[in-house]
Amino acid sequence: MYQLKLEKDIRCPLEYGLELFGGKWKSRIVCVLAEKGVLRYSVLRHNMSNITDAVLAAALKELIADQIIRRKSYDEIPPHVEYSLTEKGKTLIPVLRSICRWSGIYYKEDYSPQMPHCQKCDYNPKFY
């Protein structure tokens, strides 16, 4: 298993939060699972668009380790694995929506969500 070269140096709750769901893919994974509920790996990857298997697998492992996502494996052939948000993960949804609303106020380019889960976000630029 991969070992970090340096210990994580998290000094405040904000840094902890950004470590948990920051970056390009983790917040997208959380949003897709928030919209869709329970998904198999291939369906999740299809909903993510432009993510490689290696990046998705690594992000899922981190989110599982942080107890944001639950991985349920069924003892079947072929293997059947499902991903869903934990209760802790569900508490991230209002935080991410709040960030989306805040970002929408200052995001200067034409906003037209290309990801299906973004279209369901409660951010609507005409109200800001």
N, C-alpha and C positions, 0 to 999 in steps of 0.2 A: 504494500500500500504506500502511496505517496506520502512523504514526510515533509512538512514545511521546513524551510531552511532557517527561518526566523520565527520566534514565538509571536503570536498575535499581540499587538499592543493596543488594546481597546481601553480608552480612558474615560469614556462617558457614554450615557445611554444612546445618544445620537449616533456615535460611531458603531455601537452594537447593532442598532437598527439598520444602518447602511450596510454593515457587513452581512446581515441576515438577508435582506431583500434588494440590496443595491446591485448595480451593474445592469447590463442590457437584458439578460435572459431571465433572471430569477423573478423579477416583477412580472414579466410576460407570462411565465409559467403559472404564477399565482393567479393572474387575471384570467387566463384560459380555464384553469380548474375552477375558479369561482363562477364562471359563466356556465361551463359544461358539466360540472359535478365530478363524476367518476369517469376516468378515461384510461384506456389501454395505451401502452407506450406508442404504438404506431399512429394512433389517432391523435395523441398529444403532439407528436412530432409533426404530423400533417397540419395541425392548427397553428403551429409555431412559425412555419415557413422560414426558409433560409438558415436553419440551425443544423449543425452537423450532429451526427450521433454521439461523437465524443463529447462535445460541449453540452448537449442535452443530458447525457448520462452523468457527467460531472456535476452539473447544476442540480439534477435530481438527488444525487447522493448527498450533496451539501444541504439541500432543503430537508431531506429526510433526517439527516444527522441533527439539524437544528429544530426538528419536530414541527416543521411547517407543513410538510407533506407526509401522507401515509402511503406506504407501499404494501399492497396486499397480494400475496402470491398464492395461486391455487395449485394444488397437486394434480396436474393434468398433463396429458401429452396431446398436442403441443403445449408448452408452458403458457400459462395465462397469468398476467400480472396487471393489476389496476392501480392507478394513482388517484388520490383525492386529497383535499385539504383537511388538516386536523382542525380541532377547535382553535388552537393557537393560530393556525394559518388563516382561519376565517376572520380572526380579529384584525388581520392586515388589510382586509378589503376596504374598510372606511379610510384607513391611512393612505392607501394608494389612490383612492378616489379623491381625497383631499389634495394630494400632491398633483394629481391630474388637473383639478380645478385651478390650483395656484399656477401651475405651469401654463395652462391655457390663457391666463391673463397676460402673460409676458411672452409667450411664443409668438413670434412675429410673422411666420410664414403662413400661407394658406393652410388651414387645418382641414384635412379630410382623412379621417382614420382609415387606414388600409387593413388593419387587423380586425377581424369580426368582433372580437371581444371589446375593442376600443369603441365601436359604434354603440355598444350598450352602456358605456360609461355615462354617468350622469352629468358629465361636462358638456355644456352646450355653449359654443363661443358667442352666440348672439345675445346671451344674457349677461355678458361681462363687459 
